[in-house]
Amino acid sequence: MASEVLWYIIPREGAYPWEPEGRRPVDARYLRRLAGAVDSLGFSGALLATDLHDVWPLGSALAASTSERFHPLLAVHPGLISPTLLAKMALTFDTLFGGRLRFNVVNGSTRALREYGLNVEHDERYALSAEYWSIVKRLTAGEVFDHRGRFYELTGAGASFGDLGPVQTPHVPLWFGGSSPPGIEVAAEHMDVYLTWAEPPAQLAEKLDRVRKAAAAHGRTLRFGLRVHLIVRDSEDEAWAVADRLLDVTSEATYARQLGDRAGEDGVGWQRQFRQHGGRVPARARELERHPNLWPGMSLFRPGPGTAVVGSTAQVVERLKEYEDLGVDTFILSGNPLLEEAYRVGETILPALGAAPRR
């Protein structure tokens, strides 16, 4: 039984939002409506990813309009702002909204982070992340301390927080995904939930075993979460027809953008996803099926998690339970459009995973 099932909320919404004609208008009212649906259907929260909107104002707006059961998972790049300032923002958020904050630690790519003035190569990003989040954890646990490290020198960190103490213990939870050896080491030593994108179960089992062993070397255990897209319909044929349509409505420009020059892409997770389709756009979606109901075609359209589970309700539940058997106890799900598919998944998949809708 899954301990938690989250949804996904970004302002890029629609049946196929990577194309202008597949996108719908989104404003603050729409996002509050989407969050309200996610909240009422029984999801325990939502991942707010790095996209068109900054996650802090978005997360604050949605936390203010939902119940205490809705936990925003904010995607944050380490190093873009001071760890002390981030910790103060986190403690403020938790004080105002009842201890609901979680961080999704995103290390990004070297090329993408240069836009923000952060020039660190792959392995150095993880060294920065380890130091950064060790500081944030201590500060959100209420400590006051000096720190001298490779990237940061802090004097009296946390002393100015006053009565702004921790709401969650032992600290604001850290969720993280990274498939490279440095990424796994950071997760093993510092993180609470290890996130992964969907892969064929045998392949994923090997990675999760490496993470377990790395965590054990630090005397720790981690929870495991899976970020995966769903295309679920009443029948298998209906679901694959939806995937076929996504191939048909996607423009050549989008394919070129996603499969073109990726010389600056150094993320191992993305590389593992890319190997599932090899950069090939098939005539029919099912040509890329590598394991029953697993379709790596989503990364042909958009960045991020590229694998979808495609099938009938029973088949999708069966696939997700395969991942549970590997030790996954948390799912971050999505479907397009986010609003309508939240209802479909909330009313069909959640009860089977042990998360019954609230009425």
Sine and cosine of phi, psi and omega as CSV:
sin_phi,cos_phi,sin_psi,cos_psi,sin_omega,cos_omega
0.00,0.00,0.80,-0.60,0.01,-1.00
-0.91,0.42,0.69,-0.73,0.04,-1.00
-0.99,0.17,-0.48,0.88,0.00,-1.00
-0.53,-0.85,0.60,-0.80,0.14,-0.99
-0.73,-0.68,0.86,-0.51,0.01,-1.00
-0.93,-0.35,0.33,-0.94,0.11,-0.99
-0.96,-0.29,-0.20,-0.98,-0.11,-0.99
-0.73,-0.69,0.74,-0.67,-0.01,-1.00
-0.73,-0.68,0.88,-0.48,0.16,-0.99
-0.65,-0.76,0.34,-0.94,-0.01,-1.00
-0.98,0.18,-0.02,1.00,0.04,-1.00
-1.00,-0.06,1.00,-0.04,-0.25,-0.97
-0.82,-0.57,0.52,-0.85,0.04,-1.00
0.54,-0.84,-0.01,-1.00,-0.04,-1.00
-0.92,0.39,-0.59,0.81,0.14,-0.99
-0.51,-0.86,0.98,0.18,-0.22,-0.98
-0.95,0.30,-0.07,1.00,0.10,-0.99
-0.97,0.25,-0.14,0.99,0.09,-1.00
-0.89,-0.45,0.63,-0.78,-0.02,-1.00
-0.82,0.57,-0.65,0.76,-0.04,-1.00
-0.96,0.27,-0.23,0.97,0.03,-1.00
-0.99,-0.16,0.16,0.99,-0.10,-1.00
-0.95,-0.32,0.59,-0.81,0.07,-1.00
-0.93,-0.38,0.41,-0.91,0.03,-1.00
-0.90,0.43,0.67,-0.74,-0.01,-1.00
-0.76,-0.65,0.78,-0.62,0.09,-1.00
-0.74,-0.67,-0.09,-1.00,-0.05,-1.00
-0.87,0.48,-0.62,0.78,0.00,-1.00
-0.90,0.44,-0.66,0.75,0.00,-1.00
-0.90,0.44,-0.70,0.71,-0.03,-1.00
-0.90,0.44,-0.61,0.79,0.07,-1.00
-0.91,0.41,-0.61,0.79,0.05,-1.00
-0.90,0.44,-0.67,0.74,0.03,-1.00
-0.90,0.44,-0.73,0.68,0.01,-1.00
-0.89,0.46,-0.61,0.79,0.03,-1.00
-0.90,0.44,-0.62,0.78,0.06,-1.00
-0.91,0.42,-0.72,0.69,0.02,-1.00
-0.85,0.52,-0.69,0.73,0.00,-1.00
-0.89,0.45,-0.73,0.68,-0.10,-0.99
-0.96,0.27,-0.41,0.91,-0.07,-1.00
-0.99,0.16,-0.23,0.97,0.05,-1.00
0.94,-0.35,0.00,1.00,0.15,-0.99
-0.91,0.41,0.51,-0.86,-0.04,-1.00
-1.00,0.03,-0.01,1.00,0.02,-1.00
0.33,-0.95,-0.31,-0.95,-0.01,-1.00
-0.46,-0.89,0.56,-0.83,0.15,-0.99
-0.99,0.17,0.83,-0.56,0.11,-0.99
-0.97,-0.24,0.97,-0.24,-0.18,-0.98
-1.00,0.05,0.28,-0.96,0.11,-0.99
-0.94,0.34,0.93,-0.36,-0.05,-1.00
-0.53,-0.85,-0.68,-0.73,-0.06,-1.00
-0.92,0.40,-0.55,0.83,-0.05,-1.00
-0.95,-0.30,0.58,-0.81,0.15,-0.99
-0.92,0.40,0.62,-0.78,-0.14,-0.99
-0.96,0.29,-0.39,0.92,-0.07,-1.00
-0.94,0.34,-0.80,0.60,0.07,-1.00
-0.90,0.43,-0.59,0.81,0.03,-1.00
-0.90,0.44,-0.74,0.67,-0.01,-1.00
-0.89,0.45,-0.63,0.78,0.02,-1.00
-0.91,0.42,-0.69,0.73,0.00,-1.00
-0.89,0.46,-0.66,0.75,-0.05,-1.00
-0.97,0.22,-0.58,0.81,0.05,-1.00
-0.90,0.44,-0.57,0.82,-0.01,-1.00
-0.94,0.33,-0.34,0.94,-0.08,-1.00
-0.94,-0.34,0.14,0.99,-0.02,-1.00
-0.82,-0.57,0.08,-1.00,-0.04,-1.00
-0.99,0.13,0.09,-1.00,0.00,-1.00
-0.93,0.37,-0.19,0.98,0.02,-1.00
-0.99,0.13,-0.25,0.97,-0.04,-1.00
-1.00,0.03,0.92,-0.39,-0.03,-1.00
-0.96,-0.28,0.93,-0.36,0.07,-1.00
-0.95,0.31,0.76,-0.65,0.09,-1.00
-0.97,-0.26,0.98,-0.22,-0.13,-0.99
-1.00,-0.02,0.82,-0.58,0.04,-1.00
-0.98,0.19,0.84,-0.55,-0.10,-1.00
-0.71,-0.70,0.75,-0.66,0.12,-0.99
-1.00,0.06,0.80,-0.60,0.09,-1.00
-0.93,0.36,0.58,-0.81,0.11,-0.99
0.99,-0.11,-0.21,0.98,-0.03,-1.00
-0.98,0.19,-0.47,0.88,0.13,-0.99
-0.71,-0.71,0.25,-0.97,0.01,-1.00
-0.83,0.56,0.66,-0.75,0.07,-1.00
-0.89,0.45,-0.50,0.86,0.04,-1.00
-0.92,0.39,-0.68,0.73,0.03,-1.00
-0.91,0.42,-0.67,0.75,0.03,-1.00
-0.87,0.49,-0.68,0.73,0.01,-1.00
-0.89,0.46,-0.64,0.77,0.03,-1.00
-0.91,0.42,-0.64,0.77,0.07,-1.00
-0.88,0.48,-0.67,0.75,-0.02,-1.00
-0.91,0.42,-0.71,0.70,0.01,-1.00
-0.91,0.42,-0.59,0.81,0.07,-1.00
-0.89,0.45,-0.73,0.68,0.01,-1.00
-0.84,0.53,-0.75,0.66,-0.03,-1.00
-0.92,0.40,-0.58,0.81,0.04,-1.00
-0.91,0.42,-0.67,0.74,-0.04,-1.00
-0.97,0.25,-0.52,0.85,-0.15,-0.99
-0.87,-0.50,0.36,0.93,0.20,-0.98
0.96,0.27,0.59,0.81,0.11,-0.99
0.93,0.36,0.69,0.72,-0.07,-1.00
-0.96,-0.27,-0.04,1.00,-0.14,-0.99
-0.98,0.22,0.60,-0.80,0.22,-0.98
-0.68,-0.73,0.48,-0.88,0.07,-1.00
-0.96,-0.29,0.76,-0.65,0.24,-0.97
-0.99,-0.13,0.96,-0.29,-0.06,-1.00
-0.97,0.25,0.88,-0.48,-0.04,-1.00
-0.89,-0.46,0.86,-0.51,0.00,-1.00
-1.00,-0.06,-0.24,0.97,0.13,-0.99
0.90,0.44,-0.36,-0.93,0.03,-1.00
-0.83,-0.56,0.40,-0.91,0.00,-1.00
-0.83,0.55,-0.71,0.71,-0.05,-1.00
-0.91,0.42,-0.70,0.72,-0.05,-1.00
-0.92,0.39,-0.60,0.80,-0.07,-1.00
-0.96,0.27,-0.30,0.95,0.04,-1.00
-0.90,0.44,-0.44,0.90,0.06,-1.00
-0.86,0.51,-0.50,0.87,-0.04,-1.00
-0.99,-0.15,0.15,0.99,0.03,-1.00
0.99,0.14,0.24,0.97,0.02,-1.00
-0.98,-0.21,0.95,-0.33,-0.08,-1.00
-0.93,-0.37,1.00,0.07,0.02,-1.00
-0.72,-0.70,0.70,-0.72,0.02,-1.00
-0.98,0.20,0.07,-1.00,-0.19,-0.98
-0.77,0.64,-0.88,0.48,-0.09,-1.00
-0.92,0.39,-0.55,0.83,0.02,-1.00
-0.92,0.40,-0.54,0.84,0.07,-1.00
-0.85,0.53,-0.64,0.76,-0.02,-1.00
-0.96,0.26,-0.54,0.84,0.10,-0.99
-0.90,0.44,-0.67,0.74,0.08,-1.00
-0.88,0.48,-0.70,0.71,-0.04,-1.00
-0.88,0.48,-0.68,0.73,-0.02,-1.00
-0.87,0.49,-0.72,0.70,0.00,-1.00
-0.93,0.37,-0.68,0.73,-0.04,-1.00
-0.85,0.52,-0.78,0.62,-0.11,-0.99
-0.97,0.24,-0.42,0.91,0.11,-0.99
-0.90,0.43,-0.59,0.81,0.06,-1.00
-0.93,0.36,-0.73,0.69,-0.03,-1.00
-0.88,0.47,-0.65,0.76,0.02,-1.00
-0.87,0.50,-0.70,0.71,-0.01,-1.00
-0.91,0.41,-0.65,0.76,-0.02,-1.00
-0.93,0.37,-0.64,0.77,0.00,-1.00
-0.98,0.20,-0.12,0.99,0.17,-0.99
-1.00,0.00,-0.08,1.00,0.07,-1.00
0.99,-0.12,0.17,0.98,-0.01,-1.00
-0.98,0.21,0.43,-0.90,0.18,-0.98
-0.84,-0.54,0.80,-0.60,-0.16,-0.99
-0.33,-0.95,0.28,-0.96,0.20,-0.98
-0.99,-0.15,0.47,-0.89,-0.02,-1.00
-0.59,-0.81,0.74,-0.67,0.12,-0.99
-0.79,-0.61,0.94,-0.34,-0.04,-1.00
-0.73,-0.68,-0.18,-0.98,-0.01,-1.00
-0.93,0.36,-0.63,0.78,-0.10,-1.00
-0.95,-0.30,-0.41,0.91,-0.11,-0.99
-0.73,-0.69,0.63,-0.78,0.20,-0.98
-0.82,-0.57,0.89,-0.45,-0.07,-1.00
-0.83,-0.56,0.66,-0.75,0.06,-1.00
-0.86,-0.51,0.84,-0.54,0.00,-1.00
0.88,0.48,0.59,0.80,-0.01,-1.00
-0.86,0.50,0.78,-0.62,-0.01,-1.00
1.00,-0.04,-0.16,0.99,-0.06,-1.00
-0.91,0.41,-0.47,0.88,-0.04,-1.00
-1.00,0.07,-0.01,1.00,-0.07,-1.00
-0.96,0.27,-0.35,0.94,0.03,-1.00
0.87,0.50,-0.81,-0.59,-0.03,-1.00
-0.99,0.11,0.08,1.00,0.00,-1.00
-0.98,0.18,0.97,0.24,-0.07,-1.00
-1.00,-0.08,0.04,-1.00,-0.04,-1.00
-0.94,0.34,0.58,-0.82,0.11,-0.99
-0.97,-0.23,-0.60,0.80,0.04,-1.00
-0.99,-0.17,0.54,-0.84,0.07,-1.00
-0.84,-0.54,0.55,-0.83,-0.01,1.00
-0.99,0.17,-0.22,0.98,0.00,-1.00
-0.24,-0.97,0.10,-0.99,0.10,-0.99
-0.89,0.45,0.81,-0.58,-0.09,-1.00
-0.89,0.46,0.59,-0.80,0.00,-1.00
-0.92,-0.40,0.84,-0.54,0.08,-1.00
-0.93,-0.36,0.61,-0.79,-0.21,-0.98
-0.41,-0.91,0.59,-0.81,0.12,-0.99
-0.76,-0.65,0.76,-0.65,0.06,-1.00
-0.27,-0.96,0.77,-0.64,-0.12,-0.99
-0.97,-0.22,-0.22,0.98,-0.01,-1.00
-0.98,0.20,0.32,-0.95,0.05,-1.00
-0.81,0.58,-0.70,0.72,0.06,-1.00
-0.89,0.45,-0.60,0.80,0.02,-1.00
-0.91,0.42,-0.68,0.74,0.02,-1.00
-0.90,0.43,-0.60,0.80,0.01,-1.00
-0.92,0.40,-0.66,0.75,0.06,-1.00
-0.88,0.47,-0.69,0.72,0.03,-1.00
-0.88,0.48,-0.71,0.70,-0.07,-1.00
-0.87,0.49,-0.60,0.80,-0.10,-1.00
-1.00,0.01,-0.51,0.86,-0.23,-0.97
-0.83,-0.56,-0.38,0.93,-0.20,-0.98
-1.00,-0.10,0.28,-0.96,-0.01,-1.00
-0.97,-0.23,-0.63,0.78,0.02,-1.00
-0.80,-0.60,0.82,-0.58,0.06,-1.00
-1.00,-0.05,0.87,-0.49,-0.02,-1.00
-0.98,-0.18,0.57,-0.82,0.07,-1.00
-0.62,-0.79,0.45,-0.90,0.17,-0.99
-0.99,0.15,0.35,-0.94,-0.04,-1.00
-0.94,0.34,0.66,-0.75,0.09,-1.00
-0.60,-0.80,0.23,-0.97,0.13,-0.99
-0.78,0.62,0.69,-0.73,-0.15,-0.99
-0.80,0.60,-0.65,0.76,-0.02,-1.00
-0.89,0.45,-0.64,0.77,0.01,-1.00
-0.93,0.36,-0.66,0.75,0.00,-1.00
-0.94,0.35,-0.59,0.81,-0.01,-1.00
-0.85,0.52,-0.64,0.77,0.00,-1.00
-0.90,0.44,-0.66,0.75,0.00,-1.00
-0.92,0.38,-0.70,0.72,-0.01,-1.00
-0.89,0.45,-0.55,0.84,0.05,-1.00
-0.91,0.41,-0.63,0.77,0.06,-1.00
-0.89,0.45,-0.63,0.78,0.02,-1.00
-0.91,0.41,-0.68,0.73,0.02,-1.00
-0.85,0.52,-0.72,0.70,-0.03,-1.00
-0.91,0.41,-0.63,0.78,0.02,-1.00
-0.91,0.41,-0.66,0.75,0.02,-1.00
-0.91,0.41,-0.65,0.76,0.00,-1.00
-0.88,0.48,-0.55,0.84,0.03,-1.00
-0.90,0.43,-0.38,0.92,0.07,-1.00
-0.99,-0.17,0.14,0.99,-0.02,-1.00
0.94,0.33,0.49,0.87,-0.10,-1.00
-0.80,-0.60,0.33,-0.95,0.20,-0.98
-0.80,-0.60,0.49,-0.87,-0.01,-1.00
-0.85,-0.53,0.47,-0.88,0.26,-0.97
-0.99,0.12,0.39,-0.92,0.01,-1.00
-0.88,-0.48,0.72,-0.69,0.03,-1.00
-0.82,-0.57,0.49,-0.87,-0.01,-1.00
-0.86,-0.52,0.81,-0.59,0.10,-1.00
-0.98,-0.19,0.90,-0.43,-0.10,-1.00
-0.52,-0.86,0.58,-0.82,0.07,-1.00
-1.00,0.01,0.54,-0.84,0.02,-1.00
-0.86,-0.51,0.67,-0.74,0.24,-0.97
-0.84,-0.55,1.00,-0.07,-0.11,-0.99
-0.89,-0.46,0.74,-0.67,0.04,-1.00
-0.66,-0.75,0.02,-1.00,-0.02,-1.00
-0.90,0.43,-0.54,0.84,0.00,-1.00
-0.77,-0.64,0.35,-0.94,0.03,-1.00
-0.89,0.46,-0.68,0.73,-0.02,-1.00
-0.88,0.48,-0.66,0.75,0.03,-1.00
-0.87,0.49,-0.67,0.74,-0.04,-1.00
-0.91,0.42,-0.70,0.71,0.00,-1.00
-0.93,0.37,-0.48,0.87,0.08,-1.00
-0.90,0.43,-0.59,0.81,0.07,-1.00
-0.90,0.43,-0.69,0.73,0.03,-1.00
-0.89,0.46,-0.66,0.76,0.05,-1.00
-0.87,0.50,-0.65,0.76,-0.02,-1.00
-0.91,0.42,-0.60,0.80,0.04,-1.00
-0.87,0.49,-0.63,0.78,0.08,-1.00
-0.89,0.46,-0.65,0.76,-0.09,-1.00
-0.95,0.32,-0.58,0.81,-0.10,-0.99
-1.00,0.00,-0.12,0.99,0.00,-1.00
-0.99,0.15,0.72,-0.69,-0.08,-1.00
-0.98,0.18,0.36,-0.93,0.07,-1.00
-0.88,0.47,-0.55,0.84,0.02,-1.00
-0.89,0.45,-0.64,0.77,0.02,-1.00
-0.92,0.38,-0.70,0.71,0.05,-1.00
-0.85,0.52,-0.68,0.73,-0.01,-1.00
-0.90,0.44,-0.64,0.77,0.00,-1.00
-0.92,0.40,-0.67,0.74,-0.04,-1.00
-0.97,0.24,-0.51,0.86,-0.11,-0.99
-0.94,-0.34,0.05,1.00,-0.07,-1.00
-0.99,0.16,-0.76,-0.65,-0.10,-1.00
-0.94,0.34,0.96,-0.27,0.05,-1.00
-0.90,-0.45,0.50,0.87,-0.06,-1.00
-0.87,0.49,-0.50,0.86,-0.02,-1.00
-1.00,0.00,0.06,1.00,-0.04,-1.00
-1.00,0.05,0.95,-0.30,-0.05,-1.00
-0.92,-0.40,0.21,0.98,0.02,-1.00
-0.97,0.24,0.82,-0.57,-0.01,-1.00
-0.93,0.38,-0.58,0.81,0.04,-1.00
-0.86,0.50,-0.68,0.73,0.04,-1.00
-0.90,0.44,-0.65,0.76,0.00,-1.00
-0.88,0.47,-0.63,0.77,0.05,-1.00
-0.90,0.43,-0.62,0.78,0.04,-1.00
-0.92,0.39,-0.68,0.73,-0.06,-1.00
-0.88,0.47,-0.59,0.81,-0.02,-1.00
-0.89,0.45,-0.35,0.94,-0.02,-1.00
-0.94,0.33,-0.45,0.89,0.03,-1.00
-0.86,-0.52,-0.22,0.98,0.09,-1.00
0.90,0.44,0.34,0.94,0.01,-1.00
0.98,0.22,0.27,0.96,-0.04,-1.00
-0.98,-0.19,0.76,-0.64,0.09,-1.00
-1.00,-0.07,0.92,-0.40,-0.08,-1.00
-0.99,0.15,0.29,-0.96,0.10,-0.99
-0.95,0.32,-0.64,0.77,0.05,-1.00
-0.81,-0.59,0.58,-0.81,-0.12,-0.99
-0.85,0.53,-0.63,0.77,-0.16,-0.99
-0.94,0.35,-0.19,0.98,0.07,-1.00
-0.88,0.47,-0.36,0.93,-0.02,-1.00
-0.99,-0.13,0.07,1.00,-0.02,-1.00
-0.91,0.42,0.90,-0.44,-0.06,-1.00
-0.97,-0.22,-0.29,0.96,0.03,-1.00
-0.49,-0.87,0.52,-0.86,-0.04,-1.00
-0.73,0.68,0.86,-0.52,0.08,-1.00
0.95,0.31,0.06,1.00,0.05,-1.00
-0.99,-0.12,0.83,-0.56,-0.06,-1.00
-0.82,-0.58,0.92,-0.40,-0.02,-1.00
-1.00,0.10,0.28,0.96,-0.13,-0.99
-0.97,0.22,-0.23,0.97,-0.04,-1.00
-0.90,0.45,-0.49,0.87,0.00,-1.00
-0.97,0.25,-0.07,1.00,0.17,-0.99
-0.96,0.29,-0.35,0.94,-0.11,-0.99
-0.96,-0.28,-0.56,0.83,-0.25,-0.97
-0.51,-0.86,0.37,-0.93,0.11,-0.99
-0.96,0.27,0.16,-0.99,0.04,-1.00
1.00,-0.01,-0.38,-0.92,-0.07,-1.00
-0.87,0.49,0.82,-0.58,-0.16,-0.99
-0.97,-0.25,0.01,1.00,-0.07,-1.00
-0.94,-0.34,0.69,-0.72,0.09,-1.00
-0.89,-0.46,0.53,-0.85,0.23,-0.97
-1.00,-0.05,0.85,-0.52,-0.11,-0.99
-0.87,-0.49,0.84,-0.54,0.03,-1.00
0.23,-0.97,-0.15,-0.99,0.07,-1.00
-0.95,0.31,0.20,-0.98,0.03,-1.00
-0.82,0.57,-0.73,0.69,-0.02,-1.00
-0.89,0.45,-0.63,0.77,-0.01,-1.00
-0.93,0.37,-0.66,0.75,0.01,-1.00
-0.90,0.45,-0.69,0.73,0.05,-1.00
-0.87,0.49,-0.68,0.73,0.00,-1.00
-0.87,0.49,-0.68,0.73,0.00,-1.00
-0.91,0.41,-0.69,0.73,-0.01,-1.00
-0.90,0.43,-0.57,0.82,0.04,-1.00
-0.94,0.34,-0.46,0.89,0.14,-0.99
-0.87,0.49,-0.65,0.76,0.04,-1.00
-0.94,0.35,-0.60,0.80,0.08,-1.00
-0.85,0.52,-0.63,0.78,0.01,-1.00
-0.89,0.45,-0.38,0.92,0.05,-1.00
-0.99,0.12,-0.14,0.99,0.00,-1.00
0.92,-0.39,0.02,1.00,0.05,-1.00
-0.96,0.29,0.80,-0.59,0.03,-1.00
-0.86,-0.52,0.05,1.00,-0.04,-1.00
-0.68,-0.74,0.71,-0.71,0.02,-1.00
-0.82,-0.57,0.69,-0.73,0.20,-0.98
-0.92,-0.38,0.95,-0.31,-0.15,-0.99
-0.96,-0.30,0.34,-0.94,0.11,-0.99
-0.43,-0.90,0.26,-0.97,0.09,-1.00
-0.26,-0.97,0.40,-0.92,-0.01,-1.00
-0.93,-0.38,0.71,-0.70,-0.13,0.99
-0.93,0.37,0.47,-0.88,-0.07,-1.00
-0.87,0.48,-0.62,0.79,-0.06,-1.00
-0.93,0.37,-0.83,0.56,-0.05,-1.00
-0.90,0.43,-0.63,0.78,-0.04,-1.00
-0.96,0.27,-0.42,0.91,0.12,-0.99
-0.87,0.50,-0.67,0.74,0.05,-1.00
-0.91,0.41,-0.71,0.70,-0.03,-1.00
-0.87,0.49,-0.75,0.66,-0.03,-1.00
-0.94,0.35,-0.64,0.77,-0.01,-1.00
-0.89,0.46,-0.52,0.85,-0.06,-1.00
-1.00,-0.06,-0.21,0.98,-0.05,-1.00
-0.87,-0.50,-0.74,0.67,-0.12,-0.99
-1.00,0.06,-0.68,0.73,-0.06,-1.00
-0.84,0.55,-0.72,0.70,0.00,-1.00
-0.86,0.51,-0.58,0.81,0.00,-1.00
-0.94,0.33,-0.39,0.92,0.04,-1.00
-1.00,-0.05,0.08,1.00,0.06,-1.00
1.00,0.00,0.23,0.97,0.02,-1.00
-0.89,-0.45,1.00,-0.01,-0.08,-1.00
-0.97,0.24,0.63,-0.77,0.02,-1.00
-0.88,0.47,0.56,-0.83,0.13,-0.99
-1.00,0.01,0.59,-0.81,-0.01,-1.00
-0.93,-0.38,0.00,0.00,0.00,0.00
